[in-house]
C-alpha cells in the first residue's frame, strides 16, 4: 500500500513525525520549519476548529 499524504493536527508534531518514522517506516518528505512554528500553526488550526 502507498500512502501519498497524511496530515494530523497534534500538539507535538516533531515527536509525532519521529514516531511515524520509527514505528511505521514512514519517510519525512517535508519539514515546515522549527518546532515553535509548527506549534503556532497547530494552535491556529485548533482555535479555528479545523
DOSEPA-493749 format. One record per atom (N, C-alpha, C, O): x, y, z; atom name; residue number from 1. Coordinates in Angstrom, 2 decimals, decimal comma. Layout:
<filums>
+---------+---------+---------+----+-----+
!       x !       y !       z ! at !   i !
+---------+---------+---------+----+-----+
!       X !       Y !       Z ! CA ! NUM !
...
+---------+---------+---------+----+-----+
</filums>
This chain:
<filums>
+---------+---------+---------+----+-----+
!       x !       y !       z ! at !   i !
+---------+---------+---------+----+-----+
!    0,84 !   -1,17 !    0,00 !  N !   1 !
!    0,00 !    0,00 !    0,00 ! CA !   1 !
!    0,89 !    1,24 !    0,00 !  C !   1 !
!    1,91 !    1,28 !    0,68 !  O !   1 !
!    0,49 !    2,24 !   -0,76 !  N !   2 !
!    1,22 !    3,50 !   -0,81 ! CA !   2 !
!    0,29 !    4,60 !   -0,30 !  C !   2 !
!   -0,81 !    4,77 !   -0,81 !  O !   2 !
!    0,75 !    5,33 !    0,69 !  N !   3 !
!    0,00 !    6,47 !    1,21 ! CA !   3 !
!    0,75 !    7,72 !    0,77 !  C !   3 !
!    1,91 !    7,92 !    1,13 !  O !   3 !
!    0,08 !    8,54 !    0,00 !  N !   4 !
!    0,75 !    9,73 !   -0,55 ! CA !   4 !
!    0,91 !   10,84 !    0,47 !  C !   4 !
!    1,95 !   11,50 !    0,50 !  O !   4 !
!   -0,09 !   11,05 !    1,29 !  N !   5 !
!   -0,06 !   12,21 !    2,18 ! CA !   5 !
!   -0,84 !   11,91 !    3,45 !  C !   5 !
!   -1,89 !   11,26 !    3,40 !  O !   5 !
!   -0,33 !   12,38 !    4,55 !  N !   6 !
!   -1,05 !   12,26 !    5,82 ! CA !   6 !
!   -0,90 !   13,58 !    6,56 !  C !   6 !
!    0,18 !   14,15 !    6,62 !  O !   6 !
!   -1,99 !   14,04 !    7,13 !  N !   7 !
!   -1,94 !   15,27 !    7,90 ! CA !   7 !
!   -2,79 !   15,12 !    9,15 !  C !   7 !
!   -4,00 !   14,92 !    9,07 !  O !   7 !
!   -2,16 !   15,23 !   10,30 !  N !   8 !
!   -2,85 !   15,08 !   11,56 ! CA !   8 !
!   -2,43 !   16,24 !   12,46 !  C !   8 !
!   -1,24 !   16,51 !   12,64 !  O !   8 !
!   -3,41 !   16,93 !   13,00 !  N !   9 !
!   -3,12 !   18,04 !   13,90 ! CA !   9 !
!   -2,83 !   17,49 !   15,29 !  C !   9 !
!   -3,71 !   16,93 !   15,94 !  O !   9 !
!   -1,60 !   17,64 !   15,75 !  N !  10 !
!   -1,18 !   17,14 !   17,06 ! CA !  10 !
!   -0,45 !   18,23 !   17,82 !  C !  10 !
!    0,05 !   19,18 !   17,22 !  O !  10 !
!   -0,39 !   18,10 !   19,13 !  N !  11 !
!    0,26 !   19,12 !   19,94 ! CA !  11 !
!    1,79 !   19,01 !   19,92 !  C !  11 !
!    2,48 !   19,99 !   20,22 !  O !  11 !
!    2,33 !   17,85 !   19,56 !  N !  12 !
!    3,78 !   17,66 !   19,48 ! CA !  12 !
!    4,13 !   17,09 !   18,10 !  C !  12 !
!    4,40 !   15,89 !   17,97 !  O !  12 !
!    4,13 !   17,94 !   17,07 !  N !  13 !
!    4,32 !   17,46 !   15,70 ! CA !  13 !
!    5,68 !   16,82 !   15,42 !  C !  13 !
!    5,77 !   15,86 !   14,66 !  O !  13 !
!    6,72 !   17,34 !   16,02 !  N !  14 !
!    8,05 !   16,78 !   15,77 ! CA !  14 !
!    8,14 !   15,37 !   16,32 !  C !  14 !
!    8,65 !   14,46 !   15,66 !  O !  14 !
!    7,65 !   15,19 !   17,55 !  N !  15 !
!    7,66 !   13,86 !   18,17 ! CA !  15 !
!    6,77 !   12,89 !   17,40 !  C !  15 !
!    7,11 !   11,72 !   17,24 !  O !  15 !
!    5,61 !   13,37 !   16,92 !  N !  16 !
!    4,70 !   12,51 !   16,17 ! CA !  16 !
!    5,33 !   12,06 !   14,86 !  C !  16 !
!    5,22 !   10,89 !   14,48 !  O !  16 !
!    5,98 !   12,98 !   14,18 !  N !  17 !
!    6,65 !   12,62 !   12,93 ! CA !  17 !
!    7,73 !   11,57 !   13,17 !  C !  17 !
!    7,87 !   10,62 !   12,40 !  O !  17 !
!    8,47 !   11,74 !   14,23 !  N !  18 !
!    9,52 !   10,77 !   14,56 ! CA !  18 !
!    8,91 !    9,41 !   14,90 !  C !  18 !
!    9,47 !    8,37 !   14,54 !  O !  18 !
!    7,76 !    9,40 !   15,59 !  N !  19 !
!    7,08 !    8,15 !   15,92 ! CA !  19 !
!    6,67 !    7,42 !   14,64 !  C !  19 !
!    6,88 !    6,22 !   14,52 !  O !  19 !
!    6,08 !    8,16 !   13,70 !  N !  20 !
!    5,68 !    7,54 !   12,43 ! CA !  20 !
!    6,90 !    6,97 !   11,70 !  C !  20 !
!    6,83 !    5,88 !   11,13 !  O !  20 !
!    7,98 !    7,70 !   11,73 !  N !  21 !
!    9,21 !    7,24 !   11,07 ! CA !  21 !
!    9,73 !    5,97 !   11,74 !  C !  21 !
!   10,07 !    5,00 !   11,06 !  O !  21 !
!    9,81 !    6,00 !   13,07 !  N !  22 !
!   10,39 !    4,87 !   13,80 ! CA !  22 !
!    9,50 !    3,63 !   13,81 !  C !  22 !
!   10,00 !    2,51 !   13,68 !  O !  22 !
!    8,20 !    3,81 !   13,96 !  N !  23 !
!    7,30 !    2,68 !   14,15 ! CA !  23 !
!    6,61 !    2,18 !   12,90 !  C !  23 !
!    6,27 !    1,00 !   12,80 !  O !  23 !
!    6,41 !    3,06 !   11,93 !  N !  24 !
!    5,69 !    2,66 !   10,72 ! CA !  24 !
!    6,57 !    2,70 !    9,47 !  C !  24 !
!    6,13 !    2,33 !    8,39 !  O !  24 !
!    7,81 !    3,14 !    9,63 !  N !  25 !
!    8,72 !    3,18 !    8,50 ! CA !  25 !
!    8,43 !    4,31 !    7,51 !  C !  25 !
!    8,84 !    4,25 !    6,36 !  O !  25 !
!    7,70 !    5,33 !    7,98 !  N !  26 !
!    7,38 !    6,45 !    7,10 ! CA !  26 !
!    8,62 !    7,28 !    6,82 !  C !  26 !
!    9,56 !    7,32 !    7,62 !  O !  26 !
!    8,61 !    7,94 !    5,69 !  N !  27 !
!    9,70 !    8,82 !    5,31 ! CA !  27 !
!    9,20 !   10,26 !    5,40 !  C !  27 !
!    8,15 !   10,58 !    4,83 !  O !  27 !
!    9,91 !   11,11 !    6,10 !  N !  28 !
!    9,52 !   12,51 !    6,23 ! CA !  28 !
!    9,93 !   13,22 !    4,95 !  C !  28 !
!   11,11 !   13,34 !    4,63 !  O !  28 !
!    8,93 !   13,70 !    4,22 !  N !  29 !
!    9,17 !   14,33 !    2,92 ! CA !  29 !
!    9,33 !   15,85 !    3,03 !  C !  29 !
!    9,97 !   16,47 !    2,18 !  O !  29 !
!    8,77 !   16,43 !    4,07 !  N !  30 !
!    8,76 !   17,89 !    4,19 ! CA !  30 !
!    8,77 !   18,28 !    5,65 !  C !  30 !
!    8,05 !   17,69 !    6,46 !  O !  30 !
!    9,57 !   19,25 !    5,99 !  N !  31 !
!    9,58 !   19,82 !    7,33 ! CA !  31 !
!    9,21 !   21,29 !    7,19 !  C !  31 !
!    9,77 !   22,00 !    6,36 !  O !  31 !
!    8,27 !   21,73 !    8,01 !  N !  32 !
!    7,75 !   23,09 !    7,86 ! CA !  32 !
!    8,61 !   24,14 !    8,54 !  C !  32 !
!    8,35 !   25,33 !    8,37 !  O !  32 !
!    9,58 !   23,75 !    9,29 !  N !  33 !
!   10,42 !   24,73 !    9,98 ! CA !  33 !
!   10,67 !   24,29 !   11,40 !  C !  33 !
!   10,78 !   23,10 !   11,69 !  O !  33 !
!   10,74 !   25,25 !   12,28 !  N !  34 !
!   11,04 !   24,95 !   13,68 ! CA !  34 !
!    9,84 !   24,34 !   14,39 !  C !  34 !
!    8,71 !   24,42 !   13,91 !  O !  34 !
!   10,11 !   23,73 !   15,52 !  N !  35 !
!    9,02 !   23,17 !   16,33 ! CA !  35 !
!    8,10 !   24,30 !   16,80 !  C !  35 !
!    6,88 !   24,11 !   16,87 !  O !  35 !
!    8,65 !   25,44 !   17,13 !  N !  36 !
!    7,84 !   26,57 !   17,56 ! CA !  36 !
!    6,87 !   27,00 !   16,46 !  C !  36 !
!    5,72 !   27,31 !   16,74 !  O !  36 !
!    7,34 !   27,01 !   15,22 !  N !  37 !
!    6,49 !   27,36 !   14,09 ! CA !  37 !
!    5,36 !   26,34 !   13,93 !  C !  37 !
!    4,21 !   26,70 !   13,68 !  O !  37 !
!    5,70 !   25,08 !   14,06 !  N !  38 !
!    4,69 !   24,02 !   13,94 ! CA !  38 !
!    3,65 !   24,13 !   15,06 !  C !  38 !
!    2,47 !   23,92 !   14,81 !  O !  38 !
!    4,08 !   24,47 !   16,26 !  N !  39 !
!    3,14 !   24,62 !   17,38 ! CA !  39 !
!    2,23 !   25,83 !   17,16 !  C !  39 !
!    1,05 !   25,77 !   17,50 !  O !  39 !
!    2,77 !   26,92 !   16,60 !  N !  40 !
!    1,92 !   28,08 !   16,30 ! CA !  40 !
!    0,84 !   27,71 !   15,29 !  C !  40 !
!   -0,32 !   28,09 !   15,44 !  O !  40 !
!    1,21 !   26,96 !   14,27 !  N !  41 !
!    0,26 !   26,51 !   13,27 ! CA !  41 !
!   -0,79 !   25,61 !   13,90 !  C !  41 !
!   -1,98 !   25,73 !   13,60 !  O !  41 !
!   -0,37 !   24,70 !   14,77 !  N !  42 !
!   -1,29 !   23,81 !   15,47 ! CA !  42 !
!   -2,31 !   24,62 !   16,28 !  C !  42 !
!   -3,51 !   24,36 !   16,22 !  O !  42 !
!   -1,82 !   25,59 !   17,04 !  N !  43 !
!   -2,73 !   26,40 !   17,86 ! CA !  43 !
!   -3,71 !   27,16 !   16,99 !  C !  43 !
!   -4,90 !   27,23 !   17,31 !  O !  43 !
!   -3,22 !   27,73 !   15,88 !  N !  44 !
!   -4,10 !   28,48 !   14,99 ! CA !  44 !
!   -5,18 !   27,58 !   14,40 !  C !  44 !
!   -6,34 !   27,98 !   14,32 !  O !  44 !
!   -4,81 !   26,38 !   13,99 !  N !  45 !
!   -5,78 !   25,46 !   13,40 ! CA !  45 !
!   -6,81 !   24,98 !   14,42 !  C !  45 !
!   -7,99 !   24,89 !   14,11 !  O !  45 !
!   -6,34 !   24,68 !   15,64 !  N !  46 !
!   -7,28 !   24,18 !   16,65 ! CA !  46 !
!   -8,21 !   25,29 !   17,13 !  C !  46 !
!   -9,36 !   25,01 !   17,49 !  O !  46 !
!   -7,75 !   26,52 !   17,14 !  N !  47 !
!   -8,61 !   27,64 !   17,53 ! CA !  47 !
!   -9,71 !   27,87 !   16,50 !  C !  47 !
!  -10,80 !   28,33 !   16,83 !  O !  47 !
!   -9,42 !   27,55 !   15,22 !  N !  48 !
!  -10,39 !   27,73 !   14,16 ! CA !  48 !
!  -11,35 !   26,54 !   14,06 !  C !  48 !
!  -12,31 !   26,57 !   13,30 !  O !  48 !
!  -11,07 !   25,50 !   14,83 !  N !  49 !
!  -11,92 !   24,31 !   14,78 ! CA !  49 !
!  -11,65 !   23,44 !   13,58 !  C !  49 !
!  -12,51 !   22,68 !   13,14 !  O !  49 !
!  -10,44 !   23,53 !   13,04 !  N !  50 !
!  -10,08 !   22,72 !   11,87 ! CA !  50 !
!   -9,83 !   21,29 !   12,26 !  C !  50 !
!   -9,52 !   20,46 !   11,41 !  O !  50 !
+---------+---------+---------+----+-----+
</filums>
